[in-house]
Amino acid sequence: MSEVSTPVITQKPEITFDDFVKLDLRVAKVVKAENHPNADRLLKLQVDDGSGTPRQICAGIRSQYSAEDILGKLIVIVANLAPRTIRGEESRGMLMAASDATKESEERQVIVVSPSSEIAPGSIVS
């Protein structure tokens, strides 16, 4: 069994319950995954979020996951994050992941947040 290191914890500002309930956290299934054409750290994911409308998310997990590793996996996304263009590709949401260090750290472990059992895409995470 590998040893788990203690992460460096940085406190963010406290939010209210009303702020938290604004987040739309959903289960999504990765139906297509490829390397982002213009960014070495990003994967471009097409996900089924249960809405019936295709959704693309750009995720900075390429140093930890290959496109083949993530394909077919259930993940947790922030579904109501405003779209933004990242290096020429639209990203409509954010994949949730845990990390034991800041993004600036050279050595960091990143684990995609995923349901522990099968559940339908679009299921609400609370």
N, C-alpha and C positions, 0 to 999 in steps of 0.2 A: 504494500500500500504506500502511495506517495504521501509525503508530508505536505500539509496545507499551511501556507504562510499567512501571517496576520496582515491584513491590508492596512494601508495608511488611510485613515478615515478623515475626510474633510467635511465639516458641517456646512450644510447649505442653509439659507434662511428658512425659518419656520413658515409653513403655510397653514391656512385654515382648512377645515373639512370641506367647505364650499369650494376652495381651490382644487382640492384633490378630486372631488366628484366631477369636475369638468373634464378630466382625462377619460378618454374612451379607449380602454385597454381591451384588446380582442385577441383571440387565437386566430392564427392564419397558417395556411399550408404553403410552403415554397413549391411552386409548380415549374419554375424555370430559374436557373441561376447561372450567371456568367461574370467574368471579370469586367469591371468597369473599364471602358476603352480609354479614359483619360485620367485615371487615378490608380496608382499602385496599391493603395490601402483599401480600396472599396470593391465590394461585390454589388452587382446589379441584380436584384431579385424581383421576380414576378410572383405575387402571392395571391392566393384565394382567401379572401377575408369573409366569405359567406354572403357578401352583398350582391354577387352576380356581376359586378363591375371589376374589370382587371385593375390591379393596383401594383405600381412599381415602387420599390424602396431601395435606396442606396445605403449600404451598411458598411461601416469601417471595420470589418472582421476578417479581411483577406489574409492577414498575417497568421490567423488562427484556424481559419476554415477555408477549404477549397470550395469551388462551386459544386463539385460532386459530393462533398461532405454534407452540405446544407440542403441539397435537393431532396424534396419529399418530406422534410422535417416540419413538424408543427412548432411554431414560434409564437411569441407574444409581441404584439405591436401596439404602438400608440396610433390609433386610427384617425384621430381628429387633429393631428398636428398639421398646421398650415403647409401646403406644398412649397417646396423650394427647389431651385435648380442647383445641382452639385456637379461642377465640372461638365456642364452641357447636358446632363441627364436630370429629368424631373424625379424627385423623390416625394412620395405622397404618404408619409408616415415615418415611424422610427421603430426599428427592431430593438427589443429590450435585451440587455446583456449585463452580466455581472463581471467586474474586473477587480483584481487585487492591487492595482496601481493606477496612477493617472495616465491619461493618454500620452503625455510627454515621456513617460518612463520607457526605457529601452526594453526592459524585460517585464512583461506583464502578461498575465493569463486572462483570457476573455472567454466566458462561458455564455452561450446563448440561453436566454430564459425560455423554457419549454414546459408544456404540461407533462406531468409524470405518467399519464395514461392517454389513450386515444379519446378525443373529443372533437366535435364538429367544428370546422372553420366558421368563424363568426361568433363563437361562444364568448361570453363576457367574462373578463377577468376583473375581480374586485378584491 
